[in-house]
Amino acid sequence: MKKEVPVQSLIDHIKTSLDVDPWAKEMAEELLRAQVPVPPEIEGGNTSYWYVCGECHGIVDTRDAYCKHCGRKIMW
């Protein structure tokens, strides 16, 4: 059975590894951090409001699991 490991734990492990090339470490951290879900934000004014991605601020719908603009998972 596969065990789910939190992304932050993986990032912390990579940061403390001694035998990893610094460039590879940086790239792995960046790729892992991109997998962390972001909560949506609300934008608008007066009588009109909409949800946007917490990462890129592209408009998202409540049915979207991922942002169609940047690909980040939305944490509803």
C-alpha positions in Angstrom: 0.0 0.0 0.0 1.3 3.4 -1.0 1.6 6.0 1.8 0.8 9.6 1.0 3.6 11.9 2.0 3.0 15.6 2.5 4.7 17.8 -0.1 6.3 20.0 2.6 7.9 16.9 4.1 9.5 16.1 0.8 10.7 19.7 0.4 12.2 19.6 3.9 14.0 16.3 3.2 15.5 17.6 0.0 16.7 20.8 1.8 18.6 18.7 4.3 20.1 16.2 1.8 23.8 16.5 1.5 24.5 14.6 -1.7 22.0 16.4 -4.0 23.3 18.8 -6.6 22.2 22.4 -5.6 20.5 23.0 -9.0 18.6 19.7 -8.8 17.6 20.5 -5.2 16.2 23.9 -6.3 14.3 22.5 -9.3 12.8 19.6 -7.2 11.7 22.1 -4.5 10.1 24.3 -7.2 8.3 21.4 -8.8 7.0 20.0 -5.5 5.9 23.5 -4.3 3.8 23.8 -7.5 1.8 20.7 -6.4 0.6 22.3 -3.1 -3.1 23.3 -3.5 -4.0 26.9 -3.1 -7.3 28.3 -1.8 -9.4 30.4 -4.2 -9.8 34.1 -3.6 -12.7 36.4 -4.3 -12.4 39.4 -6.5 -14.8 42.0 -7.9 -16.7 44.9 -6.6 -20.1 46.5 -6.2 -22.5 43.8 -7.2 -20.3 41.4 -9.1 -17.9 38.9 -7.5 -16.0 35.9 -8.8 -13.5 33.3 -7.7 -9.9 33.5 -8.8 -6.9 31.2 -8.4 -4.9 32.0 -5.3 -1.7 31.6 -7.4 -2.2 33.3 -10.7 -5.5 35.1 -10.1 -7.1 33.7 -13.3 -10.9 33.2 -13.0 -11.9 29.8 -11.7 -15.3 28.1 -11.4 -16.5 26.3 -8.3 -16.5 23.1 -10.4 -12.8 23.4 -11.3 -10.5 21.1 -9.4 -7.5 22.8 -11.1 -6.9 26.3 -12.4 -7.2 26.3 -16.2 -4.6 29.1 -16.4 -1.7 27.8 -14.3 -2.7 24.2 -13.5 -2.5 24.6 -9.8 -4.9 22.5 -7.7 -7.6 24.6 -6.1 -8.4 23.8 -2.5 -12.1 24.5 -2.2 
